[in-house]
Amino acid sequence: MTVAEALRHRRSYSSVGSTAPTTRQLLPLIEAAGSVADHGSLHPWRIIALRGSARDTVGRAMADAAGLEGSSAEKLAAKLRRAPLVLAVVVSPKASHKVPDWEQEAVASGVAHALSLVLDEAGWGVMWRTGLQTRAKAVHKVHKLGPHERLLGWLYVGAKPPSKSGRRTTISAKDYLSAL
Ligand SMILES: Cc1cc2nc3c(=O)[nH]c(=O)nc-3n(C[C@H](O)[C@H](O)[C@H](O)COP(=O)(O)O)c2cc1C
């Protein structure tokens, strides 16, 4: 499959099965995703894998951040259980005189997109999710992020369902290309 074909075929899966890639399976995919263009090769990102009860810990922090209690809190926290593996994508900017913060965030975003793509190509179902609490203090703290770090969201990963209904509408590329 060419890269263009992989991109055209990639779909997000809001519902995935209960198996997930092991750390051993994940590492080469992260290595591949980490080869995106990176000004100064700063590698200004990292991934935190949440499995098992770690998902609940993060889910509860999200509920706290949203000011929820009781069953509403449980409902929000349970959302992290939608996939057996949840990968938190972290922008981890490095001190640099030549590469501003926004460029480093662009690199981390590129890694997240590339990781979604290679996971999909490897046969896993993936969906990038965020939420209003993504950059809340409690959520930052539960991920043990440094003061300079922030989240870009989470890739929810699990077994790809056998089929996906509906087709993504193809963009009309000419609407997105102009010349000066
Ligand atoms: C940064 C980012 C955050 C996203 N957050 C959410 C989200 O919280 N909930 C959601 O339903 N989709 C979210 N999406 C969109 C889905 O990941 C997905 O792209 C969308 O459902 C379209 O499906 P497709 O990727 O198959 O075209 C997000 C995408 C990105 C890039």
The ligand as an SDF file (V2000), in Angstrom:
LIG
                    3D

 31 33  0  0  0  0  0  0  0  0999 V2000
   -6.9720   17.0260   17.7040 C   0  0  0  0  0  0  0  0  0  0  0  0
   -8.2040   16.2090   17.4330 C   0  0  0  0  0  0  0  0  0  0  0  0
   -9.1420   16.0400   18.4360 C   0  0  0  0  0  0  0  0  0  0  0  0
  -10.3110   15.3150   18.2130 C   0  0  0  0  0  0  0  0  0  0  0  0
  -11.2170   15.1520   19.2360 N   0  0  0  0  0  0  0  0  0  0  0  0
  -12.3400   14.4550   19.0310 C   0  0  0  0  0  0  0  0  0  0  0  0
  -13.2580   14.2210   20.0860 C   0  0  0  0  0  0  0  0  0  0  0  0
  -13.0310   14.5860   21.2390 O   0  0  0  0  0  0  0  0  0  0  0  0
  -14.3900   13.5580   19.8070 N   0  0  0  0  0  0  0  0  0  0  0  0
  -14.6870   13.1190   18.5330 C   0  0  0  0  0  0  0  0  0  0  0  0
  -15.7630   12.5410   18.3290 O   0  0  0  0  0  0  0  0  0  0  0  0
  -13.8090   13.2930   17.5250 N   0  0  0  0  0  0  0  0  0  0  0  0
  -12.6490   13.9410   17.7380 C   0  0  0  0  0  0  0  0  0  0  0  0
  -11.7600   14.1150   16.7140 N   0  0  0  0  0  0  0  0  0  0  0  0
  -12.0970   13.6430   15.3560 C   0  0  0  0  0  0  0  0  0  0  0  0
  -11.9280   12.1410   15.1820 C   0  0  0  0  0  0  0  0  0  0  0  0
  -10.6420   11.7280   15.6390 O   0  0  0  0  0  0  0  0  0  0  0  0
  -12.0970   11.7240   13.6950 C   0  0  0  0  0  0  0  0  0  0  0  0
  -11.1130   12.3060   12.9100 O   0  0  0  0  0  0  0  0  0  0  0  0
  -13.4650   12.0890   13.1660 C   0  0  0  0  0  0  0  0  0  0  0  0
  -14.4370   11.3630   13.8620 O   0  0  0  0  0  0  0  0  0  0  0  0
  -13.6150   11.8150   11.6570 C   0  0  0  0  0  0  0  0  0  0  0  0
  -13.3970   10.4670   11.3580 O   0  0  0  0  0  0  0  0  0  0  0  0
  -12.3040   10.0340   10.2710 P   0  0  0  0  0  0  0  0  0  0  0  0
  -10.9510   10.2650   10.9220 O   0  0  0  0  0  0  0  0  0  0  0  0
  -12.6180    8.5890    9.9770 O   0  0  0  0  0  0  0  0  0  0  0  0
  -12.5030   10.9030    9.0670 O   0  0  0  0  0  0  0  0  0  0  0  0
  -10.5480   14.7640   16.9320 C   0  0  0  0  0  0  0  0  0  0  0  0
   -9.5720   14.8860   15.9310 C   0  0  0  0  0  0  0  0  0  0  0  0
   -8.4100   15.5930   16.1810 C   0  0  0  0  0  0  0  0  0  0  0  0
   -7.3680   15.7110   15.1010 C   0  0  0  0  0  0  0  0  0  0  0  0
  1  2  1  0
  2  3  1  0
  2 30  2  0
  3  4  2  0
  4  5  1  0
  4 28  1  0
  5  6  2  0
  6  7  1  0
  6 13  1  0
  7  8  2  0
  7  9  1  0
  9 10  1  0
 10 11  2  0
 10 12  1  0
 12 13  2  0
 13 14  1  0
 14 15  1  0
 14 28  1  0
 15 16  1  0
 16 17  1  0
 16 18  1  0
 18 19  1  0
 18 20  1  0
 20 21  1  0
 20 22  1  0
 22 23  1  0
 23 24  1  0
 24 25  2  0
 24 26  1  0
 24 27  1  0
 28 29  2  0
 29 30  1  0
 30 31  1  0
M  END
$$$$
